[in-house]
Amino acid sequence: MITISLCMIVKNEERVLARCLDSVADLMDEIIIVDTGSTDATKEIAARYTDKIYDFAWIDDFSAARNFAFSKANMEYIYSADADEVLDEENREKYRILKENLLSEIELVQMKYGNQLAFDSVYNFDEEYRPKLFKRKRDFVWEGAIHETVRLEPVVYDSDIVITHMPEKSHAKRDLDNFSRQVHNGVRLSKRLHNMYARELLMAGQPEDLQNAMEFFMSSVADTDRTPEEVDEACCVVARTARLVSDIPTFFKYTSKVIANDGCSEICMELGHYYEDLGDLEEAVIWYYNAAFETQPILCITSGDKDAKEGLVRCYEKLGMPEQAERFM
């Protein structure tokens, strides 16, 4: 049987921390809690489960905090959890079986992160695999009978364990503020974070968040080192922002950049909203239809389905065409 260190970073989690720890504590051999500045009873609650509680001064860097927590671990594997996660009884049993039977060559276990859509999160799927259990010390081995080389890719196991995500509130505003600080400090976002920033803005951003991000995403469009996918993401953000502030030349400049290639559902949705607001419902119908049936979403999956069909229903009802509207309900 393997041994596991639970590593968590927390701040002001008094409402949910015990719920999380009650569901996993007896499966762990060590519990490490890193507090990044709680002003409530978080640390007192954590002390009921472990004496390994550490303070970490927050520097707007989740990776730094998680690395610090990992550095305190002593067991063979590290389980990384957030305070708003819960393992139900069925998945606790799956976890126990995994712990008793995990092969030593497995270096990373992925688990399904579930319940995403129930809390207005910025994720497009209700379940998705995430790396959750990590071998603390990696064993490097040679492979290949000839031209041998050290195996660099981790040995990954996709488990059937489902972790239930039960946040008290959306973290979108916190994340968007953090993104804004990073880009205004000159940090170059990776392709993954560029995608996440654009997605969070389209799915949860307020007008002021979009306006704060507009300059960054305009620079992304002009950045020759950005991939075509990143350029399209950036155009979606700029087009949304331009529409909301009625900057029509900028709106059409950036929607045209995407339409000139293959297009995407998000840009078609922006054009649909533009023409619907203008009162040109026939034109809006064309773009909502394109969003639903002629293009694919790149950031927000609902733009290619539910959102587009709702736009069609609205327009057809305003046009006095209930039979047409009913087709998309």
Secondary structure as UniProt FT lines:
FT   STRAND          4..10
FT   TURN            14..16
FT   HELIX           17..24
FT   HELIX           25..27
FT   STRAND          30..35
FT   HELIX           42..46
FT   TURN            47..49
FT   STRAND          53..55
FT   HELIX           62..71
FT   STRAND          77..80
FT   TURN            83..84
FT   STRAND          85..86
FT   HELIX           89..101
FT   TURN            104..105
FT   STRAND          108..114
FT   HELIX           116..119
FT   STRAND          128..135
FT   STRAND          142..143
FT   STRAND          149..150
FT   STRAND          156..165
FT   HELIX           172..184
FT   TURN            185..186
FT   HELIX           191..204
FT   HELIX           207..222
FT   TURN            224..225
FT   HELIX           228..244
FT   TURN            245..246
FT   HELIX           248..259
FT   TURN            260..262
FT   HELIX           265..278
FT   HELIX           281..289
FT   HELIX           290..294
FT   HELIX           301..304
FT   HELIX           306..318
FT   TURN            319..320
FT   HELIX           322..326
FT   TURN            327..328
//
